Amino acid sequence: MSSRFVVVTGGPGAGKTTLVDALRRAGHACVAEAGRQIIQDQTGRQGGLNSQAVRRIVRSE
């Protein structure tokens, strides 16, 4: 059994989600990004963070 995996990184707008969506459609096993859900839970938002949201998160830690 193979235990190969790939980590996809890059800046905002680099195409990470597009790449992972294409890999998933092609039948590859993909794991959701945990960090995105954590940020959405903390901010109550589905979109990106603004500077005020980032400051609130940093202050709460």
BANUFI-689466 format. One line per field, with one value per residue (C-alpha): x, y negated, z; residue number from 1; residue in one letter. Coordinates in nm, 4 decimals, decimal comma. Last residue first. Layout:
X <- (X / ...) .
Y <- (Y / ...) .
Z <- (Z / ...) .
i <- (NUM / ...) .
aa <- (A / ...) .
//
This chain:
X <- (-0,4878 / -0,7912 / -0,5901 / -0,4709 / -0,8241 / -0,9667 / -0,6817 / -0,7438 / -1,1144 / -1,0388 / -0,7943 / -1,0515 / -1,0780 / -1,1937 / -1,5422 / -1,7681 / -1,7845 / -1,8605 / -1,5137 / -1,3906 / -1,5831 / -1,4730 / -1,1112 / -1,1295 / -1,2946 / -1,0161 / -0,7449 / -0,8681 / -0,8139 / -1,0292 / -0,8592 / -0,8357 / -0,8502 / -0,7888 / -1,0754 / -1,0201 / -1,2914 / -1,0883 / -0,7729 / -0,9618 / -1,1036 / -0,7539 / -0,6107 / -0,8884 / -0,8568 / -0,4818 / -0,5057 / -0,2568 / -0,5327 / -0,4005 / -0,0493 / 0,0659 / 0,0747 / -0,0395 / 0,0863 / 0,1136 / 0,0652 / 0,2124 / 0,1143 / 0,1297 / 0,0000) .
Y <- (-3,4243 / -3,6548 / -3,9573 / -3,7767 / -3,6700 / -4,0190 / -4,1770 / -3,9364 / -4,0194 / -4,3924 / -4,3473 / -4,1728 / -3,8002 / -3,6163 / -3,4886 / -3,2470 / -3,4512 / -3,3684 / -3,4949 / -3,2113 / -2,9376 / -3,0675 / -3,0785 / -2,7204 / -2,6035 / -2,7539 / -2,6103 / -2,2535 / -2,2403 / -1,9577 / -1,6288 / -1,5019 / -1,1507 / -1,1621 / -1,0808 / -1,3349 / -1,5552 / -1,5620 / -1,6620 / -1,9420 / -2,0688 / -2,0561 / -2,2622 / -2,5203 / -2,5502 / -2,6087 / -2,8533 / -3,1240 / -3,3654 / -3,4061 / -3,2686 / -2,9156 / -2,5691 / -2,2235 / -1,9340 / -1,6035 / -1,2531 / -0,9100 / -0,6316 / -0,3438 / 0,0000) .
Z <- (2,1302 / 2,1347 / 2,0180 / 1,7031 / 1,6109 / 1,6625 / 1,4619 / 1,1712 / 1,1705 / 1,1605 / 0,8707 / 0,6536 / 0,6290 / 0,3216 / 0,2595 / 0,4455 / 0,7625 / 1,1256 / 1,2153 / 1,4347 / 1,2537 / 0,9129 / 1,0323 / 1,1599 / 0,8384 / 0,6248 / 0,8468 / 0,8084 / 0,4319 / 0,3036 / 0,2218 / -0,1341 / -0,2793 / -0,6532 / -0,8872 / -1,1650 / -1,0128 / -0,6867 / -0,8752 / -1,0512 / -0,7199 / -0,5655 / -0,8514 / -0,8461 / -0,4690 / -0,4921 / -0,7833 / -0,6800 / -0,5774 / -0,2261 / -0,1878 / -0,2382 / -0,0895 / -0,1995 / 0,0138 / -0,1706 / -0,0363 / -0,0849 / 0,1542 / -0,0921 / 0,0000) .
i <- (61 / 60 / 59 / 58 / 57 / 56 / 55 / 54 / 53 / 52 / 51 / 50 / 49 / 48 / 47 / 46 / 45 / 44 / 43 / 42 / 41 / 40 / 39 / 38 / 37 / 36 / 35 / 34 / 33 / 32 / 31 / 30 / 29 / 28 / 27 / 26 / 25 / 24 / 23 / 22 / 21 / 20 / 19 / 18 / 17 / 16 / 15 / 14 / 13 / 12 / 11 / 10 / 9 / 8 / 7 / 6 / 5 / 4 / 3 / 2 / 1) .
aa <- (E / S / R / V / I / R / R / V / A / Q / S / N / L / G / G / Q / R / G / T / Q / D / Q / I / I / Q / R / G / A / E / A / V / C / A / H / G / A / R / R / L / A / D / V / L / T / T / K / G / A / G / P / G / G / T / V / V / V / F / R / S / S / M) .
//
